[in-house]
């Protein structure tokens, strides 16, 4: 089983892990724990969401630009 722990650098936490001591994450805030390939899946999902946001933003900007251009041409040719 693979465990990935993401969070702030904490030498006491790392030392406890290396020495086989029990660790309470109630005392160590700000950590996320992932089992097996869950971390890779979350990173992939995050990249997909960022990519989709950029794509939708690009479409919105294009639509707004087309509408404004149409309005300007309408006013200019009137």
mmCIF file of the N, C-alpha and C atoms, coordinates in Angstrom:
data_MODEL
# 
_entry.id   MODEL 
# 
loop_
_atom_site.group_PDB 
_atom_site.id 
_atom_site.type_symbol 
_atom_site.label_atom_id 
_atom_site.label_alt_id 
_atom_site.label_comp_id 
_atom_site.label_asym_id 
_atom_site.label_entity_id 
_atom_site.label_seq_id 
_atom_site.pdbx_PDB_ins_code 
_atom_site.Cartn_x 
_atom_site.Cartn_y 
_atom_site.Cartn_z 
_atom_site.occupancy 
_atom_site.B_iso_or_equiv 
_atom_site.pdbx_formal_charge 
_atom_site.auth_seq_id 
_atom_site.auth_comp_id 
_atom_site.auth_asym_id 
_atom_site.auth_atom_id 
_atom_site.pdbx_PDB_model_num 
ATOM 1   N N  . UNK A 1 1  ? 0.845   -1.167 0.000   1.00 0.00 ? 1  UNK A N  1 
ATOM 2   C CA . UNK A 1 1  ? 0.000   0.000  0.000   1.00 0.00 ? 1  UNK A CA 1 
ATOM 3   C C  . UNK A 1 1  ? 0.892   1.232  0.000   1.00 0.00 ? 1  UNK A C  1 
ATOM 4   N N  . UNK A 1 2  ? 0.521   2.180  -0.839  1.00 0.00 ? 2  UNK A N  1 
ATOM 5   C CA . UNK A 1 2  ? 1.268   3.434  -0.932  1.00 0.00 ? 2  UNK A CA 1 
ATOM 6   C C  . UNK A 1 2  ? 0.476   4.514  -0.196  1.00 0.00 ? 2  UNK A C  1 
ATOM 7   N N  . UNK A 1 3  ? 1.145   5.274  0.649   1.00 0.00 ? 3  UNK A N  1 
ATOM 8   C CA . UNK A 1 3  ? 0.528   6.383  1.354   1.00 0.00 ? 3  UNK A CA 1 
ATOM 9   C C  . UNK A 1 3  ? 1.285   7.651  0.996   1.00 0.00 ? 3  UNK A C  1 
ATOM 10  N N  . UNK A 1 4  ? 0.546   8.666  0.532   1.00 0.00 ? 4  UNK A N  1 
ATOM 11  C CA . UNK A 1 4  ? 1.132   9.952  0.198   1.00 0.00 ? 4  UNK A CA 1 
ATOM 12  C C  . UNK A 1 4  ? 0.584   10.975 1.174   1.00 0.00 ? 4  UNK A C  1 
ATOM 13  N N  . UNK A 1 5  ? 1.478   11.711 1.823   1.00 0.00 ? 5  UNK A N  1 
ATOM 14  C CA . UNK A 1 5  ? 1.079   12.734 2.783   1.00 0.00 ? 5  UNK A CA 1 
ATOM 15  C C  . UNK A 1 5  ? 1.557   14.075 2.246   1.00 0.00 ? 5  UNK A C  1 
ATOM 16  N N  . UNK A 1 6  ? 0.606   14.987 2.072   1.00 0.00 ? 6  UNK A N  1 
ATOM 17  C CA . UNK A 1 6  ? 0.906   16.316 1.559   1.00 0.00 ? 6  UNK A CA 1 
ATOM 18  C C  . UNK A 1 6  ? 0.602   17.320 2.673   1.00 0.00 ? 6  UNK A C  1 
ATOM 19  N N  . UNK A 1 7  ? 1.550   18.210 2.934   1.00 0.00 ? 7  UNK A N  1 
ATOM 20  C CA . UNK A 1 7  ? 1.328   19.218 3.965   1.00 0.00 ? 7  UNK A CA 1 
ATOM 21  C C  . UNK A 1 7  ? 2.595   19.994 4.240   1.00 0.00 ? 7  UNK A C  1 
ATOM 22  N N  . UNK A 1 8  ? 2.537   20.832 5.248   1.00 0.00 ? 8  UNK A N  1 
ATOM 23  C CA . UNK A 1 8  ? 3.707   21.653 5.581   1.00 0.00 ? 8  UNK A CA 1 
ATOM 24  C C  . UNK A 1 8  ? 4.878   20.807 6.080   1.00 0.00 ? 8  UNK A C  1 
ATOM 25  N N  . UNK A 1 9  ? 6.081   21.309 5.875   1.00 0.00 ? 9  UNK A N  1 
ATOM 26  C CA . UNK A 1 9  ? 7.263   20.610 6.378   1.00 0.00 ? 9  UNK A CA 1 
ATOM 27  C C  . UNK A 1 9  ? 7.231   20.615 7.907   1.00 0.00 ? 9  UNK A C  1 
ATOM 28  N N  . UNK A 1 10 ? 7.397   19.454 8.475   1.00 0.00 ? 10 UNK A N  1 
ATOM 29  C CA . UNK A 1 10 ? 7.378   19.335 9.934   1.00 0.00 ? 10 UNK A CA 1 
ATOM 30  C C  . UNK A 1 10 ? 8.385   18.251 10.310  1.00 0.00 ? 10 UNK A C  1 
ATOM 31  N N  . UNK A 1 11 ? 9.545   18.662 10.824  1.00 0.00 ? 11 UNK A N  1 
ATOM 32  C CA . UNK A 1 11 ? 10.600  17.703 11.125  1.00 0.00 ? 11 UNK A CA 1 
ATOM 33  C C  . UNK A 1 11 ? 10.192  16.752 12.246  1.00 0.00 ? 11 UNK A C  1 
ATOM 34  N N  . UNK A 1 12 ? 9.392   17.205 13.212  1.00 0.00 ? 12 UNK A N  1 
ATOM 35  C CA . UNK A 1 12 ? 8.950   16.322 14.287  1.00 0.00 ? 12 UNK A CA 1 
ATOM 36  C C  . UNK A 1 12 ? 8.042   15.217 13.759  1.00 0.00 ? 12 UNK A C  1 
ATOM 37  N N  . UNK A 1 13 ? 7.157   15.572 12.828  1.00 0.00 ? 13 UNK A N  1 
ATOM 38  C CA . UNK A 1 13 ? 6.274   14.573 12.227  1.00 0.00 ? 13 UNK A CA 1 
ATOM 39  C C  . UNK A 1 13 ? 7.078   13.542 11.452  1.00 0.00 ? 13 UNK A C  1 
ATOM 40  N N  . UNK A 1 14 ? 8.008   14.003 10.647  1.00 0.00 ? 14 UNK A N  1 
ATOM 41  C CA . UNK A 1 14 ? 8.855   13.099 9.870   1.00 0.00 ? 14 UNK A CA 1 
ATOM 42  C C  . UNK A 1 14 ? 9.690   12.212 10.781  1.00 0.00 ? 14 UNK A C  1 
ATOM 43  N N  . UNK A 1 15 ? 10.232  12.779 11.830  1.00 0.00 ? 15 UNK A N  1 
ATOM 44  C CA . UNK A 1 15 ? 11.034  12.015 12.783  1.00 0.00 ? 15 UNK A CA 1 
ATOM 45  C C  . UNK A 1 15 ? 10.184  10.930 13.447  1.00 0.00 ? 15 UNK A C  1 
ATOM 46  N N  . UNK A 1 16 ? 8.964   11.268 13.783  1.00 0.00 ? 16 UNK A N  1 
ATOM 47  C CA . UNK A 1 16 ? 8.073   10.271 14.394  1.00 0.00 ? 16 UNK A CA 1 
ATOM 48  C C  . UNK A 1 16 ? 7.800   9.126  13.432  1.00 0.00 ? 16 UNK A C  1 
ATOM 49  N N  . UNK A 1 17 ? 7.548   9.442  12.160  1.00 0.00 ? 17 UNK A N  1 
ATOM 50  C CA . UNK A 1 17 ? 7.328   8.394  11.158  1.00 0.00 ? 17 UNK A CA 1 
ATOM 51  C C  . UNK A 1 17 ? 8.546   7.485  11.050  1.00 0.00 ? 17 UNK A C  1 
ATOM 52  N N  . UNK A 1 18 ? 9.723   8.107  10.933  1.00 0.00 ? 18 UNK A N  1 
ATOM 53  C CA . UNK A 1 18 ? 10.942  7.334  10.742  1.00 0.00 ? 18 UNK A CA 1 
ATOM 54  C C  . UNK A 1 18 ? 11.264  6.451  11.946  1.00 0.00 ? 18 UNK A C  1 
ATOM 55  N N  . UNK A 1 19 ? 10.882  6.901  13.115  1.00 0.00 ? 19 UNK A N  1 
ATOM 56  C CA . UNK A 1 19 ? 11.142  6.123  14.331  1.00 0.00 ? 19 UNK A CA 1 
ATOM 57  C C  . UNK A 1 19 ? 10.013  5.155  14.663  1.00 0.00 ? 19 UNK A C  1 
ATOM 58  N N  . UNK A 1 20 ? 8.979   5.097  13.811  1.00 0.00 ? 20 UNK A N  1 
ATOM 59  C CA . UNK A 1 20 ? 7.884   4.165  14.030  1.00 0.00 ? 20 UNK A CA 1 
ATOM 60  C C  . UNK A 1 20 ? 6.960   4.543  15.174  1.00 0.00 ? 20 UNK A C  1 
ATOM 61  N N  . UNK A 1 21 ? 6.962   5.790  15.544  1.00 0.00 ? 21 UNK A N  1 
ATOM 62  C CA . UNK A 1 21 ? 6.081   6.247  16.625  1.00 0.00 ? 21 UNK A CA 1 
ATOM 63  C C  . UNK A 1 21 ? 4.702   6.573  16.064  1.00 0.00 ? 21 UNK A C  1 
ATOM 64  N N  . UNK A 1 22 ? 3.668   6.413  16.873  1.00 0.00 ? 22 UNK A N  1 
ATOM 65  C CA . UNK A 1 22 ? 2.328   6.803  16.412  1.00 0.00 ? 22 UNK A CA 1 
ATOM 66  C C  . UNK A 1 22 ? 2.239   8.316  16.242  1.00 0.00 ? 22 UNK A C  1 
ATOM 67  N N  . UNK A 1 23 ? 1.492   8.738  15.242  1.00 0.00 ? 23 UNK A N  1 
ATOM 68  C CA . UNK A 1 23 ? 1.348   10.156 14.942  1.00 0.00 ? 23 UNK A CA 1 
ATOM 69  C C  . UNK A 1 23 ? -0.129  10.508 14.928  1.00 0.00 ? 23 UNK A C  1 
ATOM 70  N N  . UNK A 1 24 ? -0.480  11.599 15.590  1.00 0.00 ? 24 UNK A N  1 
ATOM 71  C CA . UNK A 1 24 ? -1.858  12.082 15.601  1.00 0.00 ? 24 UNK A CA 1 
ATOM 72  C C  . UNK A 1 24 ? -1.948  13.294 14.683  1.00 0.00 ? 24 UNK A C  1 
ATOM 73  N N  . UNK A 1 25 ? -2.779  13.192 13.646  1.00 0.00 ? 25 UNK A N  1 
ATOM 74  C CA . UNK A 1 25 ? -2.930  14.331 12.747  1.00 0.00 ? 25 UNK A CA 1 
ATOM 75  C C  . UNK A 1 25 ? -3.832  15.399 13.344  1.00 0.00 ? 25 UNK A C  1 
ATOM 76  N N  . UNK A 1 26 ? -4.429  15.122 14.495  1.00 0.00 ? 26 UNK A N  1 
ATOM 77  C CA . UNK A 1 26 ? -5.170  16.166 15.208  1.00 0.00 ? 26 UNK A CA 1 
ATOM 78  C C  . UNK A 1 26 ? -4.191  17.220 15.718  1.00 0.00 ? 26 UNK A C  1 
ATOM 79  N N  . UNK A 1 27 ? -2.977  16.786 16.021  1.00 0.00 ? 27 UNK A N  1 
ATOM 80  C CA . UNK A 1 27 ? -1.942  17.716 16.490  1.00 0.00 ? 27 UNK A CA 1 
ATOM 81  C C  . UNK A 1 27 ? -1.234  18.408 15.331  1.00 0.00 ? 27 UNK A C  1 
ATOM 82  N N  . UNK A 1 28 ? -1.245  17.792 14.168  1.00 0.00 ? 28 UNK A N  1 
ATOM 83  C CA . UNK A 1 28 ? -0.543  18.311 12.992  1.00 0.00 ? 28 UNK A CA 1 
ATOM 84  C C  . UNK A 1 28 ? -1.575  18.693 11.940  1.00 0.00 ? 28 UNK A C  1 
ATOM 85  N N  . UNK A 1 29 ? -1.979  19.932 11.926  1.00 0.00 ? 29 UNK A N  1 
ATOM 86  C CA . UNK A 1 29 ? -3.028  20.404 11.012  1.00 0.00 ? 29 UNK A CA 1 
ATOM 87  C C  . UNK A 1 29 ? -2.452  20.719 9.633   1.00 0.00 ? 29 UNK A C  1 
ATOM 88  N N  . UNK A 1 30 ? -3.333  20.680 8.630   1.00 0.00 ? 30 UNK A N  1 
ATOM 89  C CA . UNK A 1 30 ? -2.957  21.093 7.278   1.00 0.00 ? 30 UNK A CA 1 
ATOM 90  C C  . UNK A 1 30 ? -2.428  19.988 6.399   1.00 0.00 ? 30 UNK A C  1 
ATOM 91  N N  . UNK A 1 31 ? -2.620  18.734 6.781   1.00 0.00 ? 31 UNK A N  1 
ATOM 92  C CA . UNK A 1 31 ? -2.120  17.616 5.983   1.00 0.00 ? 31 UNK A CA 1 
ATOM 93  C C  . UNK A 1 31 ? -3.261  16.925 5.262   1.00 0.00 ? 31 UNK A C  1 
ATOM 94  N N  . UNK A 1 32 ? -2.956  16.412 4.087   1.00 0.00 ? 32 UNK A N  1 
ATOM 95  C CA . UNK A 1 32 ? -3.878  15.562 3.347   1.00 0.00 ? 32 UNK A CA 1 
ATOM 96  C C  . UNK A 1 32 ? -3.201  14.212 3.178   1.00 0.00 ? 32 UNK A C  1 
ATOM 97  N N  . UNK A 1 33 ? -3.946  13.143 3.387   1.00 0.00 ? 33 UNK A N  1 
ATOM 98  C CA . UNK A 1 33 ? -3.406  11.792 3.278   1.00 0.00 ? 33 UNK A CA 1 
ATOM 99  C C  . UNK A 1 33 ? -4.110  11.084 2.128   1.00 0.00 ? 33 UNK A C  1 
ATOM 100 N N  . UNK A 1 34 ? -3.315  10.511 1.223   1.00 0.00 ? 34 UNK A N  1 
ATOM 101 C CA . UNK A 1 34 ? -3.844  9.806  0.072   1.00 0.00 ? 34 UNK A CA 1 
ATOM 102 C C  . UNK A 1 34 ? -3.347  8.363  0.111   1.00 0.00 ? 34 UNK A C  1 
ATOM 103 N N  . UNK A 1 35 ? -4.205  7.422  -0.257  1.00 0.00 ? 35 UNK A N  1 
ATOM 104 C CA . UNK A 1 35 ? -3.855  6.003  -0.256  1.00 0.00 ? 35 UNK A CA 1 
ATOM 105 C C  . UNK A 1 35 ? -3.815  5.509  -1.698  1.00 0.00 ? 35 UNK A C  1 
ATOM 106 N N  . UNK A 1 36 ? -2.812  4.675  -1.987  1.00 0.00 ? 36 UNK A N  1 
ATOM 107 C CA . UNK A 1 36 ? -2.578  4.100  -3.312  1.00 0.00 ? 36 UNK A CA 1 
ATOM 108 C C  . UNK A 1 36 ? -2.424  5.212  -4.353  1.00 0.00 ? 36 UNK A C  1 
ATOM 109 N N  . UNK A 1 37 ? -3.215  5.198  -5.428  1.00 0.00 ? 37 UNK A N  1 
ATOM 110 C CA . UNK A 1 37 ? -3.022  6.184  -6.495  1.00 0.00 ? 37 UNK A CA 1 
ATOM 111 C C  . UNK A 1 37 ? -4.004  7.356  -6.398  1.00 0.00 ? 37 UNK A C  1 
ATOM 112 N N  . UNK A 1 38 ? -4.585  7.585  -5.229  1.00 0.00 ? 38 UNK A N  1 
ATOM 113 C CA . UNK A 1 38 ? -5.557  8.674  -5.057  1.00 0.00 ? 38 UNK A CA 1 
ATOM 114 C C  . UNK A 1 38 ? -4.926  10.046 -5.296  1.00 0.00 ? 38 UNK A C  1 
ATOM 115 N N  . UNK A 1 39 ? -3.662  10.222 -4.925  1.00 0.00 ? 39 UNK A N  1 
ATOM 116 C CA . UNK A 1 39 ? -3.003  11.521 -5.117  1.00 0.00 ? 39 UNK A CA 1 
ATOM 117 C C  . UNK A 1 39 ? -2.827  11.821 -6.602  1.00 0.00 ? 39 UNK A C  1 
ATOM 118 N N  . UNK A 1 40 ? -2.411  10.821 -7.365  1.00 0.00 ? 40 UNK A N  1 
ATOM 119 C CA . UNK A 1 40 ? -2.247  11.010 -8.805  1.00 0.00 ? 40 UNK A CA 1 
ATOM 120 C C  . UNK A 1 40 ? -3.585  11.324 -9.463  1.00 0.00 ? 40 UNK A C  1 
ATOM 121 N N  . UNK A 1 41 ? -4.644  10.646 -9.006  1.00 0.00 ? 41 UNK A N  1 
ATOM 122 C CA . UNK A 1 41 ? -5.974  10.904 -9.557  1.00 0.00 ? 41 UNK A CA 1 
ATOM 123 C C  . UNK A 1 41 ? -6.432  12.319 -9.238  1.00 0.00 ? 41 UNK A C  1 
ATOM 124 N N  . UNK A 1 42 ? -6.164  12.795 -8.026  1.00 0.00 ? 42 UNK A N  1 
ATOM 125 C CA . UNK A 1 42 ? -6.559  14.160 -7.659  1.00 0.00 ? 42 UNK A CA 1 
ATOM 126 C C  . UNK A 1 42 ? -5.793  15.188 -8.476  1.00 0.00 ? 42 UNK A C  1 
ATOM 127 N N  . UNK A 1 43 ? -4.480  14.959 -8.691  1.00 0.00 ? 43 UNK A N  1 
ATOM 128 C CA . UNK A 1 43 ? -3.691  15.887 -9.505  1.00 0.00 ? 43 UNK A CA 1 
ATOM 129 C C  . UNK A 1 43 ? -4.224  15.926 -10.935 1.00 0.00 ? 43 UNK A C  1 
ATOM 130 N N  . UNK A 1 44 ? -4.567  14.751 -11.472 1.00 0.00 ? 44 UNK A N  1 
ATOM 131 C CA . UNK A 1 44 ? -5.088  14.680 -12.837 1.00 0.00 ? 44 UNK A CA 1 
ATOM 132 C C  . UNK A 1 44 ? -6.426  15.412 -12.930 1.00 0.00 ? 44 UNK A C  1 
ATOM 133 N N  . UNK A 1 45 ? -7.297  15.210 -11.952 1.00 0.00 ? 45 UNK A N  1 
ATOM 134 C CA . UNK A 1 45 ? -8.586  15.885 -11.932 1.00 0.00 ? 45 UNK A CA 1 
ATOM 135 C C  . UNK A 1 45 ? -8.413  17.396 -11.822 1.00 0.00 ? 45 UNK A C  1 
ATOM 136 N N  . UNK A 1 46 ? -7.461  17.825 -11.003 1.00 0.00 ? 46 UNK A N  1 
ATOM 137 C CA . UNK A 1 46 ? -7.196  19.257 -10.846 1.00 0.00 ? 46 UNK A CA 1 
ATOM 138 C C  . UNK A 1 46 ? -6.707  19.867 -12.159 1.00 0.00 ? 46 UNK A C  1 
ATOM 139 N N  . UNK A 1 47 ? -5.800  19.150 -12.861 1.00 0.00 ? 47 UNK A N  1 
ATOM 140 C CA . UNK A 1 47 ? -5.309  19.640 -14.153 1.00 0.00 ? 47 UNK A CA 1 
ATOM 141 C C  . UNK A 1 47 ? -6.447  19.728 -15.165 1.00 0.00 ? 47 UNK A C  1 
ATOM 142 N N  . UNK A 1 48 ? -7.349  18.730 -15.153 1.00 0.00 ? 48 UNK A N  1 
ATOM 143 C CA . UNK A 1 48 ? -8.480  18.736 -16.082 1.00 0.00 ? 48 UNK A CA 1 
ATOM 144 C C  . UNK A 1 48 ? -9.405  19.914 -15.788 1.00 0.00 ? 48 UNK A C  1 
ATOM 145 N N  . UNK A 1 49 ? -9.643  20.198 -14.508 1.00 0.00 ? 49 UNK A N  1 
ATOM 146 C CA . UNK A 1 49 ? -10.501 21.322 -14.131 1.00 0.00 ? 49 UNK A CA 1 
ATOM 147 C C  . UNK A 1 49 ? -9.871  22.646 -14.540 1.00 0.00 ? 49 UNK A C  1 
ATOM 148 N N  . UNK A 1 50 ? -8.570  22.787 -14.342 1.00 0.00 ? 50 UNK A N  1 
ATOM 149 C CA . UNK A 1 50 ? -7.881  24.019 -14.741 1.00 0.00 ? 50 UNK A CA 1 
ATOM 150 C C  . UNK A 1 50 ? -7.928  24.193 -16.248 1.00 0.00 ? 50 UNK A C  1 
ATOM 151 N N  . UNK A 1 51 ? -7.753  23.099 -16.965 1.00 0.00 ? 51 UNK A N  1 
ATOM 152 C CA . UNK A 1 51 ? -7.803  23.140 -18.420 1.00 0.00 ? 51 UNK A CA 1 
ATOM 153 C C  . UNK A 1 51 ? -9.203  23.524 -18.894 1.00 0.00 ? 51 UNK A C  1 
ATOM 154 N N  . UNK A 1 52 ? -10.228 22.947 -18.271 1.00 0.00 ? 52 UNK A N  1 
ATOM 155 C CA . UNK A 1 52 ? -11.610 23.260 -18.647 1.00 0.00 ? 52 UNK A CA 1 
ATOM 156 C C  . UNK A 1 52 ? -11.928 24.716 -18.342 1.00 0.00 ? 52 UNK A C  1 
ATOM 157 N N  . UNK A 1 53 ? -11.418 25.230 -17.233 1.00 0.00 ? 53 UNK A N  1 
ATOM 158 C CA . UNK A 1 53 ? -11.657 26.634 -16.887 1.00 0.00 ? 53 UNK A CA 1 
ATOM 159 C C  . UNK A 1 53 ? -11.054 27.549 -17.936 1.00 0.00 ? 53 UNK A C  1 
ATOM 160 N N  . UNK A 1 54 ? -9.844  27.254 -18.358 1.00 0.00 ? 54 UNK A N  1 
ATOM 161 C CA . UNK A 1 54 ? -9.194  28.065 -19.385 1.00 0.00 ? 54 UNK A CA 1 
ATOM 162 C C  . UNK A 1 54 ? -9.946  28.008 -20.701 1.00 0.00 ? 54 UNK A C  1 
ATOM 163 N N  . UNK A 1 55 ? -10.449 26.834 -21.046 1.00 0.00 ? 55 UNK A N  1 
ATOM 164 C CA . UNK A 1 55 ? -11.187 26.640 -22.289 1.00 0.00 ? 55 UNK A CA 1 
ATOM 165 C C  . UNK A 1 55 ? -12.491 27.422 -22.264 1.00 0.00 ? 55 UNK A C  1 
ATOM 166 N N  . UNK A 1 56 ? -13.254 27.329 -21.166 1.00 0.00 ? 56 UNK A N  1 
ATOM 167 C CA . UNK A 1 56 ? -14.525 28.042 -21.079 1.00 0.00 ? 56 UNK A CA 1 
ATOM 168 C C  . UNK A 1 56 ? -14.306 29.556 -21.019 1.00 0.00 ? 56 UNK A C  1 
ATOM 169 N N  . UNK A 1 57 ? -13.256 29.976 -20.351 1.00 0.00 ? 57 UNK A N  1 
ATOM 170 C CA . UNK A 1 57 ? -12.945 31.404 -20.304 1.00 0.00 ? 57 UNK A CA 1 
ATOM 171 C C  . UNK A 1 57 ? -12.638 31.922 -21.703 1.00 0.00 ? 57 UNK A C  1 
ATOM 172 N N  . UNK A 1 58 ? -11.899 31.153 -22.468 1.00 0.00 ? 58 UNK A N  1 
ATOM 173 C CA . UNK A 1 58 ? -11.561 31.548 -23.834 1.00 0.00 ? 58 UNK A CA 1 
ATOM 174 C C  . UNK A 1 58 ? -12.817 31.683 -24.685 1.00 0.00 ? 58 UNK A C  1 
ATOM 175 N N  . UNK A 1 59 ? -13.746 30.763 -24.540 1.00 0.00 ? 59 UNK A N  1 
ATOM 176 C CA . UNK A 1 59 ? -14.996 30.828 -25.301 1.00 0.00 ? 59 UNK A CA 1 
ATOM 177 C C  . UNK A 1 59 ? -15.793 32.063 -24.892 1.00 0.00 ? 59 UNK A C  1 
ATOM 178 N N  . UNK A 1 60 ? -15.892 32.327 -23.599 1.00 0.00 ? 60 UNK A N  1 
ATOM 179 C CA . UNK A 1 60 ? -16.636 33.493 -23.117 1.00 0.00 ? 60 UNK A CA 1 
ATOM 180 C C  . UNK A 1 60 ? -16.036 34.787 -23.648 1.00 0.00 ? 60 UNK A C  1 
ATOM 181 N N  . UNK A 1 61 ? -14.726 34.893 -23.628 1.00 0.00 ? 61 UNK A N  1 
ATOM 182 C CA . UNK A 1 61 ? -14.057 36.093 -24.141 1.00 0.00 ? 61 UNK A CA 1 
ATOM 183 C C  . UNK A 1 61 ? -14.344 36.245 -25.634 1.00 0.00 ? 61 UNK A C  1 
ATOM 184 N N  . UNK A 1 62 ? -14.308 35.168 -26.377 1.00 0.00 ? 62 UNK A N  1 
ATOM 185 C CA . UNK A 1 62 ? -14.589 35.220 -27.812 1.00 0.00 ? 62 UNK A CA 1 
ATOM 186 C C  . UNK A 1 62 ? -16.020 35.667 -28.078 1.00 0.00 ? 62 UNK A C  1 
ATOM 187 N N  . UNK A 1 63 ? -16.966 35.155 -27.309 1.00 0.00 ? 63 UNK A N  1 
ATOM 188 C CA . UNK A 1 63 ? -18.373 35.531 -27.502 1.00 0.00 ? 63 UNK A CA 1 
ATOM 189 C C  . UNK A 1 63 ? -18.578 37.006 -27.170 1.00 0.00 ? 63 UNK A C  1 
ATOM 190 N N  . UNK A 1 64 ? -18.017 37.459 -26.072 1.00 0.00 ? 64 UNK A N  1 
ATOM 191 C CA . UNK A 1 64 ? -18.157 38.868 -25.691 1.00 0.00 ? 64 UNK A CA 1 
ATOM 192 C C  . UNK A 1 64 ? -17.518 39.775 -26.740 1.00 0.00 ? 64 UNK A C  1 
ATOM 193 N N  . UNK A 1 65 ? -16.358 39.378 -27.236 1.00 0.00 ? 65 UNK A N  1 
ATOM 194 C CA . UNK A 1 65 ? -15.685 40.161 -28.280 1.00 0.00 ? 65 UNK A CA 1 
ATOM 195 C C  . UNK A 1 65 ? -16.542 40.235 -29.537 1.00 0.00 ? 65 UNK A C  1 
ATOM 196 N N  . UNK A 1 66 ? -17.144 39.119 -29.931 1.00 0.00 ? 66 UNK A N  1 
ATOM 197 C CA . UNK A 1 66 ? -17.998 39.109 -31.122 1.00 0.00 ? 66 UNK A CA 1 
ATOM 198 C C  . UNK A 1 66 ? -19.218 40.006 -30.931 1.00 0.00 ? 66 UNK A C  1 
ATOM 199 N N  . UNK A 1 67 ? -19.821 39.960 -29.758 1.00 0.00 ? 67 UNK A N  1 
ATOM 200 C CA . UNK A 1 67 ? -20.994 40.801 -29.481 1.00 0.00 ? 67 UNK A CA 1 
ATOM 201 C C  . UNK A 1 67 ? -20.611 42.281 -29.513 1.00 0.00 ? 67 UNK A C  1 
ATOM 202 N N  . UNK A 1 68 ? -19.509 42.630 -28.860 1.00 0.00 ? 68 UNK A N  1 
ATOM 203 C CA . UNK A 1 68 ? -19.080 44.036 -28.841 1.00 0.00 ? 68 UNK A CA 1 
ATOM 204 C C  . UNK A 1 68 ? -18.717 44.528 -30.239 1.00 0.00 ? 68 UNK A C  1 
ATOM 205 N N  . UNK A 1 69 ? -18.074 43.683 -31.028 1.00 0.00 ? 69 UNK A N  1 
ATOM 206 C CA . UNK A 1 69 ? -17.720 44.054 -32.401 1.00 0.00 ? 69 UNK A CA 1 
ATOM 207 C C  . UNK A 1 69 ? -18.981 44.294 -33.222 1.00 0.00 ? 69 UNK A C  1 
ATOM 208 N N  . UNK A 1 70 ? -19.979 43.427 -33.047 1.00 0.00 ? 70 UNK A N  1 
ATOM 209 C CA . UNK A 1 70 ? -21.236 43.589 -33.758 1.00 0.00 ? 70 UNK A CA 1 
ATOM 210 C C  . UNK A 1 70 ? -21.920 44.908 -33.377 1.00 0.00 ? 70 UNK A C  1 
ATOM 211 N N  . UNK A 1 71 ? -21.911 45.231 -32.102 1.00 0.00 ? 71 UNK A N  1 
ATOM 212 C CA . UNK A 1 71 ? -22.517 46.482 -31.622 1.00 0.00 ? 71 UNK A CA 1 
ATOM 213 C C  . UNK A 1 71 ? -21.791 47.681 -32.197 1.00 0.00 ? 71 UNK A C  1 
ATOM 214 N N  . UNK A 1 72 ? -20.467 47.656 -32.180 1.00 0.00 ? 72 UNK A N  1 
ATOM 215 C CA . UNK A 1 72 ? -19.668 48.767 -32.719 1.00 0.00 ? 72 UNK A CA 1 
ATOM 216 C C  . UNK A 1 72 ? -19.948 48.939 -34.211 1.00 0.00 ? 72 UNK A C  1 
ATOM 217 N N  . UNK A 1 73 ? -19.982 47.871 -34.994 1.00 0.00 ? 73 UNK A N  1 
ATOM 218 C CA . UNK A 1 73 ? -20.270 47.951 -36.421 1.00 0.00 ? 73 UNK A CA 1 
ATOM 219 C C  . UNK A 1 73 ? -21.690 48.442 -36.677 1.00 0.00 ? 73 UNK A C  1 
ATOM 220 N N  . UNK A 1 74 ? -22.618 48.011 -35.843 1.00 0.00 ? 74 UNK A N  1 
ATOM 221 C CA . UNK A 1 74 ? -23.999 48.466 -35.987 1.00 0.00 ? 74 UNK A CA 1 
ATOM 222 C C  . UNK A 1 74 ? -24.082 49.972 -35.795 1.00 0.00 ? 74 UNK A C  1 
ATOM 223 N N  . UNK A 1 75 ? -23.409 50.464 -34.751 1.00 0.00 ? 75 UNK A N  1 
ATOM 224 C CA . UNK A 1 75 ? -23.419 51.907 -34.471 1.00 0.00 ? 75 UNK A CA 1 
ATOM 225 C C  . UNK A 1 75 ? -22.690 52.672 -35.572 1.00 0.00 ? 75 UNK A C  1 
ATOM 226 N N  . UNK A 1 76 ? -21.573 52.145 -36.046 1.00 0.00 ? 76 UNK A N  1 
ATOM 227 C CA . UNK A 1 76 ? -20.761 52.825 -37.050 1.00 0.00 ? 76 UNK A CA 1 
ATOM 228 C C  . UNK A 1 76 ? -21.490 52.893 -38.392 1.00 0.00 ? 76 UNK A C  1 
ATOM 229 N N  . UNK A 1 77 ? -22.232 51.887 -38.743 1.00 0.00 ? 77 UNK A N  1 
ATOM 230 C CA . UNK A 1 77 ? -22.902 51.852 -40.049 1.00 0.00 ? 77 UNK A CA 1 
ATOM 231 C C  . UNK A 1 77 ? -24.292 52.486 -40.007 1.00 0.00 ? 77 UNK A C  1 
ATOM 232 N N  . UNK A 1 78 ? -24.722 52.892 -38.895 1.00 0.00 ? 78 UNK A N  1 
ATOM 233 C CA . UNK A 1 78 ? -26.048 53.469 -38.746 1.00 0.00 ? 78 UNK A CA 1 
ATOM 234 C C  . UNK A 1 78 ? -26.119 54.856 -39.237 1.00 0.00 ? 78 UNK A C  1 
# 
